Amino acid sequence: MKIYTKKGDQGDTSLFGGDRVSKSSERIEAYGTVDELNSWLGLALSFGLSERGTEIMTTVQEHLFILGADLATPSSERTRIERIGEDQVKSLEHAIDRMEEELPELKNFILPGGSKSGAHLHVARTICRRAERAVVRCGMDEEISEFAIKYLNRLSDLLFVVARFENHRDGNHETRWKPERNDKK
């Protein structure tokens, strides 16, 4: 089987079920950004996360494939695919709670950065937020899974916590954000 089909040369693509849509549609933007996020997690993993971080991010990558397929399949389509659901959302919440137990309490905003893996996870968090916005826009015009937005919302929280965890593990201190004060009036 060849990787190229030439079917998208005119700027459209197929959803699961066969419907053709413009590559500029909100649905394509949504699952394309989820795919970008998944790739970025692969990059973060290449920098050597902790055993726990690797386990969690590998599971998240699998969830993101489910979410991508979910977004690529209109709700009306009878194709049998796994949909993102409450179990995946709860697994993120559980991972957040477990990791936060081992982190110092956060009392201030912190600047993204730290170790290579931590910094890449912070970038992944911002891509996750963009994916969430894209899914919200898609859901304004089309029916999507009720758990898609919830999943991405929790995932951005998890990515923040895992970035903190990896930086803490690597001995990188968090840089507190200190807003400049304009006392001159």
KETORPA-416296 format. One record per atom (N, C-alpha, C): residue number from 1; residue in one letter; chain; atom name; y negated, x negated, z negated. Coordinates in steps of 0.05 Angstrom, whole numbers, plus 5000, padded with zeros to 4 digits. Layout:
! residues N
pos  code  unit  site  v  u  w
NUM  A  A  CA  Y  X  Z
...
//
This chain:
! residues 185
pos  code  unit  site  v  u  w
1  M  A  N  5023  4983  5000
1  M  A  CA  5000  5000  5000
1  M  A  C  4975  4982  5000
2  K  A  N  4957  4988  5017
2  K  A  CA  4932  4973  5019
2  K  A  C  4913  4984  4998
3  I  A  N  4896  4965  4987
3  I  A  CA  4876  4973  4967
3  I  A  C  4853  4988  4979
4  Y  A  N  4847  4984  5004
4  Y  A  CA  4825  4999  5016
4  Y  A  C  4836  5022  5033
5  T  A  N  4821  5044  5032
5  T  A  CA  4829  5068  5047
5  T  A  C  4809  5075  5069
6  K  A  N  4784  5066  5066
6  K  A  CA  4761  5072  5083
6  K  A  C  4752  5101  5080
7  K  A  N  4764  5116  5062
7  K  A  CA  4756  5144  5059
7  K  A  C  4729  5147  5045
8  G  A  N  4720  5126  5031
8  G  A  CA  4694  5128  5017
8  G  A  C  4671  5116  5032
9  D  A  N  4676  5108  5057
9  D  A  CA  4655  5094  5072
9  D  A  C  4630  5111  5078
10  Q  A  N  4632  5137  5075
10  Q  A  CA  4609  5154  5080
10  Q  A  C  4595  5162  5054
11  G  A  N  4603  5150  5031
11  G  A  CA  4589  5155  5006
11  G  A  C  4601  5177  4989
12  D  A  N  4625  5185  4995
12  D  A  CA  4638  5205  4978
12  D  A  C  4665  5194  4969
13  T  A  N  4677  5208  4949
13  T  A  CA  4702  5199  4938
13  T  A  C  4718  5224  4929
14  S  A  N  4743  5220  4923
14  S  A  CA  4760  5242  4914
14  S  A  C  4763  5243  4884
15  L  A  N  4762  5267  4873
15  L  A  CA  4769  5271  4845
15  L  A  C  4799  5276  4844
16  F  A  N  4810  5274  4820
16  F  A  CA  4838  5282  4817
16  F  A  C  4840  5311  4824
17  G  A  N  4859  5318  4841
17  G  A  CA  4861  5345  4851
17  G  A  C  4853  5347  4880
18  G  A  N  4838  5327  4890
18  G  A  CA  4831  5326  4918
18  G  A  C  4803  5333  4926
19  D  A  N  4787  5346  4909
19  D  A  CA  4759  5352  4916
19  D  A  C  4744  5327  4923
20  R  A  N  4728  5328  4944
20  R  A  CA  4711  5305  4952
20  R  A  C  4683  5311  4941
21  V  A  N  4671  5290  4929
21  V  A  CA  4644  5292  4918
21  V  A  C  4628  5267  4925
22  S  A  N  4602  5269  4924
22  S  A  CA  4585  5246  4929
22  S  A  C  4589  5225  4907
23  K  A  N  4588  5200  4915
23  K  A  CA  4590  5178  4896
23  K  A  C  4566  5177  4877
24  S  A  N  4545  5192  4884
24  S  A  CA  4522  5193  4867
24  S  A  C  4523  5216  4847
25  S  A  N  4545  5231  4846
25  S  A  CA  4546  5254  4828
25  S  A  C  4547  5245  4799
26  E  A  N  4539  5263  4781
26  E  A  CA  4539  5257  4752
26  E  A  C  4567  5251  4742
27  R  A  N  4587  5265  4753
27  R  A  CA  4614  5260  4745
27  R  A  C  4623  5232  4751
28  I  A  N  4617  5223  4775
28  I  A  CA  4624  5196  4784
28  I  A  C  4609  5175  4767
29  E  A  N  4584  5180  4762
29  E  A  CA  4568  5163  4744
29  E  A  C  4580  5161  4717
30  A  A  N  4589  5183  4706
30  A  A  CA  4601  5184  4679
30  A  A  C  4626  5167  4678
31  Y  A  N  4646  5173  4696
31  Y  A  CA  4670  5157  4693
31  Y  A  C  4668  5129  4703
32  G  A  N  4648  5124  4721
32  G  A  CA  4643  5097  4729
32  G  A  C  4632  5080  4706
33  T  A  N  4615  5092  4690
33  T  A  CA  4604  5078  4667
33  T  A  C  4625  5073  4645
34  V  A  N  4643  5092  4642
34  V  A  CA  4666  5088  4624
34  V  A  C  4683  5065  4634
35  D  A  N  4687  5063  4660
35  D  A  CA  4702  5040  4672
35  D  A  C  4688  5014  4667
36  E  A  N  4661  5014  4670
36  E  A  CA  4645  4990  4664
36  E  A  C  4649  4982  4635
37  L  A  N  4648  5001  4617
37  L  A  CA  4652  4995  4589
37  L  A  C  4679  4983  4584
38  N  A  N  4699  4994  4596
38  N  A  CA  4726  4984  4593
38  N  A  C  4728  4954  4602
39  S  A  N  4715  4949  4624
39  S  A  CA  4715  4921  4634
39  S  A  C  4701  4902  4615
40  W  A  N  4679  4912  4604
40  W  A  CA  4664  4895  4585
40  W  A  C  4680  4890  4560
41  L  A  N  4696  4909  4551
41  L  A  CA  4714  4905  4528
41  L  A  C  4735  4883  4535
42  G  A  N  4744  4884  4560
42  G  A  CA  4763  4862  4568
42  G  A  C  4749  4835  4567
43  L  A  N  4724  4834  4573
43  L  A  CA  4709  4808  4571
43  L  A  C  4707  4800  4542
44  A  A  N  4700  4819  4524
44  A  A  CA  4697  4813  4496
44  A  A  C  4724  4803  4485
45  L  A  N  4746  4816  4493
45  L  A  CA  4772  4807  4484
45  L  A  C  4779  4779  4493
46  S  A  N  4768  4770  4516
46  S  A  CA  4774  4744  4526
46  S  A  C  4762  4722  4509
47  F  A  N  4743  4729  4491
47  F  A  CA  4731  4709  4474
47  F  A  C  4746  4706  4447
48  G  A  N  4768  4720  4445
48  G  A  CA  4785  4716  4421
48  G  A  C  4776  4732  4397
49  L  A  N  4781  4758  4397
49  L  A  CA  4776  4774  4373
49  L  A  C  4797  4769  4352
50  S  A  N  4791  4778  4328
50  S  A  CA  4811  4777  4306
50  S  A  C  4835  4793  4314
51  E  A  N  4857  4790  4300
51  E  A  CA  4881  4806  4306
51  E  A  C  4874  4836  4304
52  R  A  N  4860  4844  4283
52  R  A  CA  4853  4872  4280
52  R  A  C  4834  4881  4302
53  G  A  N  4814  4865  4308
53  G  A  CA  4795  4872  4329
53  G  A  C  4810  4875  4356
54  T  A  N  4828  4857  4362
54  T  A  CA  4844  4858  4387
54  T  A  C  4860  4883  4388
55  E  A  N  4874  4890  4366
55  E  A  CA  4890  4914  4365
55  E  A  C  4873  4939  4370
56  I  A  N  4850  4941  4357
56  I  A  CA  4833  4964  4359
56  I  A  C  4821  4966  4388
57  M  A  N  4812  4944  4398
57  M  A  CA  4799  4944  4425
57  M  A  C  4820  4950  4447
58  T  A  N  4844  4940  4443
58  T  A  CA  4865  4946  4463
58  T  A  C  4871  4976  4463
59  T  A  N  4872  4988  4439
59  T  A  CA  4876  5017  4438
59  T  A  C  4853  5032  4450
60  V  A  N  4829  5022  4445
60  V  A  CA  4805  5035  4457
60  V  A  C  4806  5033  4487
61  Q  A  N  4815  5010  4498
61  Q  A  CA  4817  5008  4527
61  Q  A  C  4836  5029  4538
62  E  A  N  4858  5034  4525
62  E  A  CA  4877  5054  4533
62  E  A  C  4864  5082  4532
63  H  A  N  4849  5087  4510
63  H  A  CA  4835  5113  4508
63  H  A  C  4814  5116  4531
64  L  A  N  4801  5094  4538
64  L  A  CA  4781  5096  4559
64  L  A  C  4793  5103  4586
65  F  A  N  4818  5094  4591
65  F  A  CA  4832  5103  4615
65  F  A  C  4837  5133  4615
66  I  A  N  4845  5143  4591
66  I  A  CA  4849  5172  4588
66  I  A  C  4823  5186  4593
67  L  A  N  4801  5177  4581
67  L  A  CA  4775  5189  4584
67  L  A  C  4766  5189  4613
68  G  A  N  4770  5166  4627
68  G  A  CA  4763  5164  4655
68  G  A  C  4778  5184  4672
69  A  A  N  4804  5186  4668
69  A  A  CA  4820  5206  4683
69  A  A  C  4811  5234  4676
70  D  A  N  4805  5239  4651
70  D  A  CA  4795  5265  4642
70  D  A  C  4770  5272  4657
71  L  A  N  4751  5254  4658
71  L  A  CA  4725  5259  4671
71  L  A  C  4729  5261  4702
72  A  A  N  4749  5248  4713
72  A  A  CA  4754  5249  4742
72  A  A  C  4769  5274  4750
73  T  A  N  4777  5290  4731
73  T  A  CA  4792  5314  4736
73  T  A  C  4777  5339  4727
74  P  A  N  4767  5355  4746
74  P  A  CA  4753  5379  4738
74  P  A  C  4770  5396  4719
75  S  A  N  4757  5410  4700
75  S  A  CA  4772  5426  4681
75  S  A  C  4788  5448  4694
76  S  A  N  4779  5457  4717
76  S  A  CA  4793  5479  4731
76  S  A  C  4818  5469  4745
77  E  A  N  4821  5443  4749
77  E  A  CA  4844  5431  4763
77  E  A  C  4869  5434  4746
78  R  A  N  4890  5441  4758
78  R  A  CA  4915  5446  4744
78  R  A  C  4932  5420  4743
79  T  A  N  4922  5398  4753
79  T  A  CA  4936  5373  4751
79  T  A  C  4942  5366  4722
80  R  A  N  4966  5358  4716
80  R  A  CA  4973  5352  4689
80  R  A  C  4965  5323  4683
81  I  A  N  4944  5320  4668
81  I  A  CA  4936  5294  4658
81  I  A  C  4931  5296  4628
82  E  A  N  4932  5274  4615
82  E  A  CA  4925  5274  4586
82  E  A  C  4895  5275  4584
83  R  A  N  4885  5291  4567
83  R  A  CA  4856  5294  4562
83  R  A  C  4849  5280  4536
84  I  A  N  4825  5269  4535
84  I  A  CA  4815  5257  4510
84  I  A  C  4813  5280  4489
85  G  A  N  4821  5274  4465
85  G  A  CA  4822  5296  4445
85  G  A  C  4815  5287  4417
86  E  A  N  4820  5305  4399
86  E  A  CA  4813  5301  4371
86  E  A  C  4828  5277  4359
87  D  A  N  4853  5273  4367
87  D  A  CA  4868  5251  4356
87  D  A  C  4855  5224  4362
88  Q  A  N  4845  5221  4386
88  Q  A  CA  4832  5196  4393
88  Q  A  C  4805  5193  4377
89  V  A  N  4791  5214  4374
89  V  A  CA  4766  5213  4358
89  V  A  C  4772  5205  4329
90  K  A  N  4792  5218  4318
90  K  A  CA  4800  5212  4290
90  K  A  C  4810  5183  4287
91  S  A  N  4823  5172  4307
91  S  A  CA  4832  5144  4306
91  S  A  C  4808  5125  4304
92  L  A  N  4787  5132  4318
92  L  A  CA  4762  5115  4317
92  L  A  C  4750  5117  4289
93  E  A  N  4749  5141  4278
93  E  A  CA  4737  5145  4251
93  E  A  C  4753  5129  4231
94  H  A  N  4780  5130  4233
94  H  A  CA  4797  5115  4214
94  H  A  C  4792  5085  4217
95  A  A  N  4790  5075  4241
95  A  A  CA  4785  5047  4245
95  A  A  C  4757  5038  4233
96  I  A  N  4737  5055  4237
96  I  A  CA  4711  5050  4226
96  I  A  C  4712  5048  4196
97  D  A  N  4725  5067  4183
97  D  A  CA  4727  5068  4154
97  D  A  C  4741  5044  4143
98  R  A  N  4763  5036  4156
98  R  A  CA  4778  5012  4147
98  R  A  C  4762  4987  4149
99  M  A  N  4748  4983  4172
99  M  A  CA  4733  4958  4176
99  M  A  C  4709  4957  4157
100  E  A  N  4696  4980  4153
100  E  A  CA  4672  4980  4136
100  E  A  C  4678  4972  4107
101  E  A  N  4703  4977  4098
101  E  A  CA  4711  4969  4071
101  E  A  C  4709  4939  4067
102  E  A  N  4711  4923  4089
102  E  A  CA  4711  4894  4086
102  E  A  C  4684  4882  4093
103  L  A  N  4664  4898  4099
103  L  A  CA  4638  4888  4106
103  L  A  C  4618  4891  4084
104  P  A  N  4598  4873  4083
104  P  A  CA  4577  4878  4064
104  P  A  C  4561  4903  4072
105  E  A  N  4550  4916  4052
105  E  A  CA  4535  4940  4057
105  E  A  C  4511  4934  4075
106  L  A  N  4506  4951  4094
106  L  A  CA  4484  4947  4112
106  L  A  C  4460  4962  4101
107  K  A  N  4438  4947  4096
107  K  A  CA  4414  4959  4084
107  K  A  C  4390  4958  4102
108  N  A  N  4393  4943  4125
108  N  A  CA  4371  4940  4144
108  N  A  C  4382  4942  4172
109  F  A  N  4365  4946  4191
109  F  A  CA  4372  4943  4219
109  F  A  C  4378  4913  4223
110  I  A  N  4397  4907  4241
110  I  A  CA  4403  4879  4248
110  I  A  C  4399  4875  4278
111  L  A  N  4394  4850  4285
111  L  A  CA  4391  4844  4313
111  L  A  C  4419  4839  4325
112  P  A  N  4424  4849  4349
112  P  A  CA  4449  4843  4362
112  P  A  C  4453  4814  4367
113  G  A  N  4477  4804  4365
113  G  A  CA  4482  4776  4370
113  G  A  C  4505  4766  4354
114  G  A  N  4504  4741  4346
114  G  A  CA  4525  4728  4331
114  G  A  C  4544  4712  4348
115  S  A  N  4569  4714  4343
115  S  A  CA  4590  4699  4358
115  S  A  C  4591  4711  4387
116  K  A  N  4605  4696  4404
116  K  A  CA  4607  4706  4432
116  K  A  C  4621  4734  4432
117  S  A  N  4642  4736  4417
117  S  A  CA  4656  4762  4416
117  S  A  C  4638  4784  4404
118  G  A  N  4625  4778  4382
118  G  A  CA  4607  4797  4369
118  G  A  C  4585  4806  4388
119  A  A  N  4572  4786  4401
119  A  A  CA  4550  4793  4419
119  A  A  C  4559  4810  4442
120  H  A  N  4583  4804  4453
120  H  A  CA  4593  4820  4475
120  H  A  C  4600  4848  4466
121  L  A  N  4609  4851  4441
121  L  A  CA  4614  4878  4431
121  L  A  C  4588  4894  4427
122  H  A  N  4567  4880  4420
122  H  A  CA  4541  4893  4418
122  H  A  C  4532  4903  4446
123  V  A  N  4537  4887  4467
123  V  A  CA  4530  4896  4494
123  V  A  C  4548  4920  4501
124  A  A  N  4573  4918  4494
124  A  A  CA  4592  4941  4500
124  A  A  C  4582  4966  4486
125  R  A  N  4570  4963  4462
125  R  A  CA  4560  4986  4448
125  R  A  C  4537  5000  4464
126  T  A  N  4520  4983  4476
126  T  A  CA  4498  4995  4492
126  T  A  C  4508  5008  4518
127  I  A  N  4529  4996  4529
127  I  A  CA  4541  5009  4553
127  I  A  C  4554  5035  4545
128  C  A  N  4566  5036  4521
128  C  A  CA  4579  5060  4511
128  C  A  C  4558  5082  4508
129  R  A  N  4534  5075  4498
129  R  A  CA  4513  5094  4495
129  R  A  C  4504  5105  4522
130  R  A  N  4503  5087  4542
130  R  A  CA  4496  5096  4569
130  R  A  C  4517  5114  4580
131  A  A  N  4543  5108  4575
131  A  A  CA  4564  5126  4584
131  A  A  C  4562  5153  4571
132  E  A  N  4555  5153  4545
132  E  A  CA  4552  5178  4531
132  E  A  C  4529  5195  4544
133  R  A  N  4507  5182  4550
133  R  A  CA  4485  5197  4563
133  R  A  C  4494  5207  4591
134  A  A  N  4509  5192  4605
134  A  A  CA  4519  5201  4631
134  A  A  C  4538  5225  4629
135  V  A  N  4555  5224  4608
135  V  A  CA  4573  5247  4604
135  V  A  C  4557  5272  4595
136  V  A  N  4537  5268  4579
136  V  A  CA  4520  5291  4571
136  V  A  C  4507  5303  4596
137  R  A  N  4496  5286  4614
137  R  A  CA  4484  5296  4639
137  R  A  C  4505  5311  4656
138  C  A  N  4528  5300  4658
138  C  A  CA  4550  5312  4673
138  C  A  C  4557  5340  4662
139  G  A  N  4558  5341  4635
139  G  A  CA  4565  5366  4622
139  G  A  C  4544  5388  4624
140  M  A  N  4520  5380  4632
140  M  A  CA  4499  5401  4636
140  M  A  C  4505  5418  4660
141  D  A  N  4519  5407  4680
141  D  A  CA  4524  5422  4705
141  D  A  C  4554  5428  4709
142  E  A  N  4571  5414  4695
142  E  A  CA  4600  5417  4700
142  E  A  C  4614  5419  4673
143  E  A  N  4636  5433  4673
143  E  A  CA  4652  5435  4648
143  E  A  C  4667  5409  4644
144  I  A  N  4664  5397  4620
144  I  A  CA  4679  5373  4613
144  I  A  C  4692  5377  4586
145  S  A  N  4710  5359  4579
145  S  A  CA  4724  5361  4554
145  S  A  C  4704  5361  4531
146  E  A  N  4709  5378  4511
146  E  A  CA  4691  5380  4488
146  E  A  C  4692  5354  4472
147  F  A  N  4713  5338  4475
147  F  A  CA  4716  5313  4460
147  F  A  C  4705  5289  4473
148  A  A  N  4697  5291  4498
148  A  A  CA  4687  5267  4513
148  A  A  C  4662  5255  4500
149  I  A  N  4643  5272  4493
149  I  A  CA  4618  5263  4481
149  I  A  C  4624  5253  4453
150  K  A  N  4640  5268  4438
150  K  A  CA  4647  5260  4410
150  K  A  C  4660  5233  4410
151  Y  A  N  4679  5229  4429
151  Y  A  CA  4693  5203  4430
151  Y  A  C  4673  5180  4435
152  L  A  N  4656  5183  4454
152  L  A  CA  4637  5161  4460
152  L  A  C  4617  5157  4438
153  N  A  N  4610  5178  4424
153  N  A  CA  4591  5176  4402
153  N  A  C  4605  5159  4379
154  R  A  N  4629  5166  4373
154  R  A  CA  4644  5150  4352
154  R  A  C  4650  5122  4361
155  L  A  N  4656  5119  4387
155  L  A  CA  4662  5093  4397
155  L  A  C  4638  5074  4395
156  S  A  N  4614  5083  4400
156  S  A  CA  4591  5066  4397
156  S  A  C  4588  5057  4368
157  D  A  N  4594  5075  4349
157  D  A  CA  4594  5067  4321
157  D  A  C  4615  5046  4315
158  L  A  N  4639  5051  4326
158  L  A  CA  4661  5032  4322
158  L  A  C  4654  5004  4334
159  L  A  N  4642  5004  4357
159  L  A  CA  4635  4978  4370
159  L  A  C  4615  4963  4353
160  F  A  N  4596  4977  4341
160  F  A  CA  4577  4964  4323
160  F  A  C  4592  4952  4299
161  V  A  N  4610  4968  4287
161  V  A  CA  4624  4958  4263
161  V  A  C  4643  4935  4270
162  V  A  N  4656  4936  4293
162  V  A  CA  4674  4914  4301
162  V  A  C  4658  4889  4307
163  A  A  N  4635  4892  4319
163  A  A  CA  4617  4869  4324
163  A  A  C  4609  4856  4297
164  R  A  N  4602  4873  4278
164  R  A  CA  4595  4862  4251
164  R  A  C  4619  4848  4239
165  F  A  N  4643  4861  4241
165  F  A  CA  4667  4850  4230
165  F  A  C  4673  4822  4242
166  E  A  N  4672  4821  4268
166  E  A  CA  4678  4795  4282
166  E  A  C  4658  4774  4274
167  N  A  N  4633  4781  4273
167  N  A  CA  4612  4762  4265
167  N  A  C  4617  4753  4236
168  H  A  N  4623  4771  4218
168  H  A  CA  4628  4765  4190
168  H  A  C  4652  4747  4188
169  R  A  N  4673  4753  4202
169  R  A  CA  4698  4736  4202
169  R  A  C  4692  4708  4212
170  D  A  N  4674  4706  4232
170  D  A  CA  4668  4679  4243
170  D  A  C  4646  4665  4227
171  G  A  N  4636  4677  4206
171  G  A  CA  4616  4664  4189
171  G  A  C  4588  4666  4200
172  N  A  N  4583  4684  4219
172  N  A  CA  4556  4687  4230
172  N  A  C  4541  4707  4213
173  H  A  N  4519  4699  4203
173  H  A  CA  4502  4716  4186
173  H  A  C  4487  4735  4204
174  E  A  N  4484  4759  4194
174  E  A  CA  4468  4779  4209
174  E  A  C  4438  4773  4206
175  T  A  N  4425  4776  4228
175  T  A  CA  4396  4772  4228
175  T  A  C  4382  4799  4224
176  R  A  N  4369  4801  4201
176  R  A  CA  4355  4826  4195
176  R  A  C  4331  4830  4213
177  W  A  N  4327  4854  4222
177  W  A  CA  4303  4860  4238
177  W  A  C  4280  4863  4219
178  K  A  N  4259  4848  4226
178  K  A  CA  4234  4848  4210
178  K  A  C  4211  4857  4228
179  P  A  N  4205  4883  4227
179  P  A  CA  4183  4892  4245
179  P  A  C  4156  4879  4237
180  E  A  N  4142  4871  4257
180  E  A  CA  4115  4860  4251
180  E  A  C  4097  4883  4241
181  R  A  N  4081  4875  4222
181  R  A  CA  4063  4895  4211
181  R  A  C  4035  4889  4220
182  N  A  N  4022  4909  4230
182  N  A  CA  3995  4905  4240
182  N  A  C  3976  4915  4218
183  D  A  N  3969  4897  4200
183  D  A  CA  3952  4904  4178
183  D  A  C  3922  4903  4185
184  K  A  N  3917  4893  4209
184  K  A  CA  3889  4890  4218
184  K  A  C  3880  4917  4229
185  K  A  N  3859  4927  4217
185  K  A  CA  3849  4953  4226
185  K  A  C  3819  4951  4233
//
